[in-house]
Amino acid sequence: MRWLAGATFALLAAAACEETSGLATDGPPPKEITEREAGIDDGAGEGPPDDGGPAPSAARCDPAKPFGPPDLEPALEPTADTVRSAVMSPGELELHYLKYTRTASAGSRWELRRVTRPSREATWSAPTTVDVGEAVAGLSLAAGGLKAYWWTLDSNFVASRSDLDEPFAGAKKFWLASKPQIFVVASNDTAYYAEYVSDGSVVDRIIMRAAMNGSASGLLAGSPVPDLHVNGTSDSQPVLNKDETALYFSSNRPGGKGLADVWVARRGSKLDAFGSPAHLPELSTETVDGVSWVSDDDCVILLERAAHVYIARRPL
């Protein structure tokens, strides 16, 4: 507010001071409101804010347009034929993925690897291996990028860190009765996973969700996501965006191109039910296609296909 000077305007100045004082106690400053409405705080009530995520006005795509053609992600060892489960941090300055390795001493295993960059436009660093034990199959980040969940052949694990600049270390077992591959949402309160369900004659694979158990390491009882499954088909690899309004998954249901295609179900808010799933032909091929990560603004997506990682972007 412009401060007025001079004895003639003394009353106006006093009124202005009183008005300013009232605004200061009505709530948080406008900048804080804008950041939280845009969803670029840490989203979990713990740890630092996202690492340089997009500003509220920095729209880089039209979310209503289809994704462009997927390209191999060149930083993730595209000639190796053995990479998968790529996920970025909220600000897209860090990327974790799994790499299958074979050595005489350790035998065959999946390793957790990490690359970083100073900005979204910069080149990724050379990959480093994160020593958290054996990591196999799915991987997801939660709690503003401060927790990582992954699945092995016989156990689920969770690892934490106190800062986004640090690698994960010290994995702990995350108890699950059926040990499915899980995707934990950004808010760290709900997990999505695929589970085999039989009606006595047909075995389907269905997308389930369960609340996290706040008093112990594990999930509460899960239930099928309503209006998502088609009888006689197999659904897998659920991945959600940060505000949980888009659920991407892989399915062999009718209407696809190949063995398993990418589908998405949307809703207005996390309190609403998902609408009917839509096929995404631009992200699907004749082979098995799945999503491993989607950006907060739904503009960038990471895919896994034939043990390679692909990246696709929506245009403006």
N, C-alpha and C positions, 0 to 999 in steps of 0.2 A: 504494500500500500504506500502511495506517495505521502510523505510527511509534509505537512503544511507549516510554514513558519510565519512569525509576526504576531503581534499582539491582537491585530484585528481578527485573526482566525484562531484564537486560542480555544474557543469552545468547540470548533470543528475538529481541532487536533485532539482534544480530550475525547471527543466522541469516537474518533478514528482509533485511538489507543484502546478504548473499551471494546470496540468491535473486533479488533485484532486479538485481544486477550480471549474473547469468547470463542473465536475460531480455533485457537490453540488448544482448547480443552474439549472441543466437540469430537475429536477422533484423531486417527493417524494422519500424517501429512499425505498430500495427494500422490507423491511418488510411490510410497509404500502401498497404497491402495492399488495403484496401477499395476505394480509388479505382481501382487497377489492375484488380482483378477486375471492377469495374463498367464498365471500358472508357472512363473519362473522362479518361485522360491523353492526351498528344498522339498516341500510337499510332504514331509514326514515328521516335522517338529523336531528334527535332530540334525546336527551337522551343518556344513556350510551351504550356501545357496548353489544353484546349478552353475556349472562352469562355463559361463559365457553363452548361455542360450539366447535364442532370437529375441530381440526387443519386441514389445507389443505391436509396434507399427511396422516391423520389418517383415511383412508378408513376402515370401519368396515363391509362392505357388498359388494356384487356384485349386483348393481342395475338392472342387466339384469335377475337375478334369481327370481323365485317366492318367495313370503313370506312363512315363515314357518307356522305351525298350530297355530291359535290364542289361547291364554290362557287368563283366567280371570286375570285382574289386581288386585293382592291381596291387594293393599293399598287402593282401592276405594270401601270399604264396599261390598265385593262380595256376601254376603248373604242377602243384603238389598232388592234386586229385584227392586230398584227404583233409579238407578243412570244413568246418561247419559251426553253427550256433554263434554267429557273430552278433554282438550287441554293443551299442554305443552308450556312453554316459549321457545324462540329460542335455548338456551343452554341446555334445558331439565333438569333444576334444580328446576323447579316449575311447578305445575300442578293444574289447576282449573277444577272443574266439578260441575254438578248440582245434588242435592240430594232431593228427594221428602220426605217431612216430614208432620206429622199430630200431632197437639198439641191442647189441650182444649182451650188455650188462643188465639192462632193465626190461628187455623183451618188448612187447607191443603195448602201447598205451596211448591214451589221449592226453595231451598237455594243454594247460591253460596258457594262452599267450596274450600279450598286451602291446598295443601301439598307441602313441599319443601324437598330438600336433598342437601348435600354438594358436591356431585359428581354424575356422571351418574351411577356409580357402587354402590352407597350407597342406603340404605333403605329409603323410604319416611317417613316423619314425621307423627305424628298423625294429622288428619284433623282439621282445624279450619274454622268456618263460617265467611264469609266476609259480612259485613252489607252494602249492596247496594240496599236494597229494594227487592221486589218480582222479582225473575228470573225464567222464564219458557222457556223451549225448547232450541233453538240453542245458541251457544256461540262461539265466535272467537276472537283471539288476533291479533293486528296489531301494526304498528309503533314500531317494535323491541320489542314487548311485553309491551309497555307502554299504550296501549289502548285496552279496551275490549268492544265488541259489543254483545248484546243479544236481544232476542225477547220474549215478553210476549203475552198473548192472545189478547191484544188490543193496544200495543205500542212497539216501539223499543227504546233501551237505549244504551248509550255509557258512559263509565267511564274511567278516565285517572289517571295516577300516574307519579311521577317525577323520580322514581328509581325502578329498578327491584326487589329490596329487600323489597319494600313496598307492602301491599295489596291494591287492588282497593277500592276507596271510593267515595261517592258523585256522583251517577249516574245522567245523564241528558237525557231527551227524545231526540231521534234521529228521526226526522220527515220523515215518508214514507207514501205515499198516501194509498197504499193497505196493508201496515204493514206486508210484508212477512218476513219469517225467512231468515236472510242474513248472508253471509260469506264475511268478508272484508279481502282483500289480505294483505300480510305483508307490502307492500309499502304504505298502507292506502290511495290509490287513486281510487280503484275500488271495487265494491261489486258484488257478485254472489248470485242468489237466484232462487227459483222455483216459477212459477206463472201459474195459471190456464188460459188456452186460449181455446176459443170455435170457431169452424168454422160454427156454426149454428146447427150442428147435433151431433158432438163429442166434449167432453171436455178433452183436454190433459193437463198434467202438464209439463212445459217446463223450462229448465235452461236458465235464463236470466242473463245479466250483465249490469251494469250501472256505469258511472263515478261518483265519489263523488263530491258534490257541494262545491267548495272551499270557497264560500262566505256565505254559510248558512248550517245549520244542515240538511242534507238529500242527496238524490241522484238525478242526472239528469235522463232524460228519458232512460229507459232500452230497450234492444233489445235481441232477442234470440241468443244464442251462435250458430254460423253456424255449420252445418254438425254434430250435436250432437244428435238431437231428431229423434225418430222413431214414425211415425203417429200412433195414437191409443194407446199410452202407457203413463206412468207417470214417470217422472224423478224428483228427489229431492236430498236434502242434498249435494250440491256442496262444495267441499273442495279442495284447491290448495296448492301445495308446495310453498316454498319461492320465487323461481325464476319464478313461474307461468308457468312452462312447463308441469305440470301434473295436470289434473283435475279429481278428484275422485268424483263419484256420485252414488246414489242408483237408480235402475230402474227395472221395471217389464217387460221390453222388452223381446221378444223371445230370447232363447239361455241361459237363466238362470236356476237356480236350484229351486227357490221358489217364494215367494210372491214379494220380491224385492231383487236384488243382487247388488254386488259392481262391478262397471265398471270404466275404466280409459281411458281418451283421452290424447294424448301427442302431443307436438310440439317442434320444435327446439329452439325457443325463444318466449318471450312474444309478439313479433311483428308478429309472424306467426299465421296461422290458425291451429286449432286443427285437428289432424288426426281422423280416424274412431275409435270409442270407442272399447276397448277390454274387454272381460269378465274376471274377476279374480275369478276363481272357488275356489282357496285356501282360499278366504276370504268370501265365500258365503255359505249359508245353505238354508234349505227349508222355513225358516222364513224370517222376514224383516231384512236386513243387511245394515248398513250404516257406513261411515267413518266420524270421528269427527276431526281428526288431522293426519298430516303426517310430519315426520322430514324433516329438510332442505336437507339432503342427500338421502332421499327416502329409508332409511334403516329400519325405525320403523314406525308403523302405529297404531292408536287407533281406535277401532270399537265400535259401540253400537249395541246391539242385545238383544232383550227381556228385556230391562231395566237393562242390565249389561254392563260393560265396559270390552272389550277384548284388548289385545296387541299382535301384530305379528311383527316378525323381519325377514329380509332377511339374508340368510347365506353369508359367504364369497365365 
